[in-house]
Amino acid sequence: MKQLLAIAVCSVLLTACGGTHGLRDSTPKMSSRTTKDVPTYLECVRAKWAESAQVSLSNKKEEGTLSANDKAGAHELLDVKADGTGALVTMYEHQGEKKDYNSAYRDAAVSCL
């Protein structure tokens, strides 16, 4: 039973991280600042992204990441780091070249600022 659970957890982690590998090597799609703390901001965006994509959240008090992958081939990555009374937000993304650009992920991240 423990092995089955370990395999399931590894599969979920690989799926969540697989599409976002190398995104930090590209130019950020968005870079901004929020007055919210890291956990509050990440939870706001997670709730919105989860409506249309598989989402993975890694959250600590001072920093966190949120990644999303959807069936249309979009791969989104949000890095959030504490900064004074708020946080710095950087968003990276890759969307399918043959698809029209879907601004919903960026719009959700901006709306939570």
JOFENUR-V34806 format. One line per field, one symbol per residue. ss: DSSP state (h for helix, s for strand, l for the rest). phi: phi as a letter, one per 30 degrees, with the letter a starting at -180 (. if undefined). psi: psi as a letter, one per 20 degrees, with the letter a starting at -180 (. if undefined). A space follows every 10 residues. Layout:
ss: ???
phi: ???
psi: ???
This chain:
ss: lhhhhhhhhh hhhhhhhhll llhhhlllls sssslllhhh hhhhhhhhhl lllssssssl llsssssssl llllssssss sssllsssss ssssllllll lllhhhhhhh hll
phi: .ddddddddd dddddddedc didddcddda babbdddedd dddddedddd dbbdcbbbbb dcaabbbbbb ddjdbbbbcb bdaicbacbb ccabbedccd dcdedddddd dde
psi: ghgggggggh ggggghhgij pihiirpqhq paqqiqrghg ghhggghghi hjrpqppopr hirrqpqqpr iijpoqpppp pqodjcqppp pqqpqphjqq pojhgghghg hi.
